């Protein structure tokens, strides 16, 4: 059924209906725009929330960050940030595919509807003009016909009048004949106008207006169909991102399942284990036997009670961790009268059980080491030392191991650079046109000095590690490897190090570090990345890479487009995130 057939006389209704349909499209567009604003605000709030609770770069070196519960929380924040990105994508797609598309289509429909209504108005005006002409010709025919009847009656009356002359009768007859002729012409004109009007009216009601109404019907149906597609897009836009949103939610669930409470407990033990032995039994001091009271009063580290041992006293540190526990010459017991433990009192104290004299000598050696003090040292306790003696034994071994690994990496880097300079010097000597060998002398000298300095530090830290009870075999083997692979010009003629590179352990220098760097450790990689393109890394803070190179990800992109990576040799720097494919550890 068509509007042109069924609604031929409802032009005003059709015009009103089509206008109402266009207004519905406008209303839907406004609705979707407000929905996109809600999505954008929601995504913005999610991003701000994720950023608020995400750890800063300086906080990622905290010991707690190694715990699985902290890592899972960071994963949840990252997944929330990705979820916010999907909400932004929903808003963007709705704006592009619904709002902008429907607005453009709506303008086209308005222009098309306006054209059809103009055609209908023109056809109606043409019909009304023809009707006016018909009405005018009809009134003229009516007027002329009355005049002709009056002229005919006057001529007949004149003809019957005996007093009228023949000329008057003839004149009256001619006048009546003329009026009759004019009336006949008006009649013919009226008939022609009537025929014309009927034809145009038929064309108007059966052809022109039905065609326009059918066009308006087609326009309205297309408008409804397009609006229905917009309704479907409203749902499909969100359905398309639901798989990714589902992956974000799965990632949050996986973050929860990745929490390992036993592993976290082991990490806490690993980070905080002191390595001290538990205190032994307190020896019985029998004053009735005349034992030297001064000797017993000056016994080292005798705890006053279990509450102090367990750290219940908030005003003082646990005696094992305090720098005051170190022996001083004034508090040492006499060498000639070491207290002999009695078997009846249980096992002796772990510190004095085997050889009290050697222990005291060792403590004296530690106490008389020279220190370089500063003003800050006067108000800071304990003093941070280069050999990490301020740390508990277990933590000291770990820090010494880490320091040795850092020195080894730096030494390997210097050795590689020395080899490269040596090869370059050989090339320059063989091909002078490529460069002057003398221009590399300063770099070679500086590299040699750096290698000697690092080897000295390596030996120094190996000595300290041996004192702390660590194993230095692997590190000495690395040192031997460096000697073989290093440049020949940094060794003495007999292939061994000069004596100047081996520092005396008793001459340890105690440096002063700031609080922010006391617990500095290498950041644990959070994943790997593969370079898709080469990057020169010419700017400060960046690192170069070659296409296909695999690097460890130390710090992911924080929204600025840069990712921090590390090579196997320890070099770190930033690279463009878009240049690599990143696989993070889950």
Buried (B, 14 or more C-beta within 10 A) or exposed (E): EEBBEEBBEEBEEBBEBBEEBBEEBEEBBEEBBEBBEEBBEBBEEBBEBBEEEBBEEEEBBEBEBBBBBBBBBBBBBBBBBBBBBBBBBBBBBBBEBBBEBBEEBBEEBBEBBEEBBEBBEEBBEBBEEBBEBBEEBBEBBBEBBEBBBEBBEBBBEBBEEEEBEEEBBBBBBEBBBEBBEBBBEBBEBBEEBBEBBEEBBEBBBEEBBBBBBBBBBBBBEBBEEBBEBBEEBBEEBBEBBEEBBEBBEEBBEBBEEBBBEEBBEEBBEEBEBBBBEEBBEEBEBEEEEEBEEEBBEBBBBBEEEEEBBEEEEEEEBBBBBEEEBBBEEEBBBEEEEBBEBEEEBEEBBEBBEEEBEEBBEEBBEEEEBEEEEEEEBEEEEBBBBBBBBBBBBBBBBBBBBBBBBBBBBBBBBBBBBBBEBBEBBEEBEEEEEEBEBEEBEEBBEBBBEBBBBBBBBBBBBBBBBBBBEBEBEEBBEBBEEBBEEBBEBBBEEEEEBEEEBEBEBEEBEBEBEEEEEEEEEBBEBBBBBBBEEEBEBEEEEBBBBEEEBBBBBBBBBBEEEBBBBBBEEBBBBBBBBEBBEBEEEE
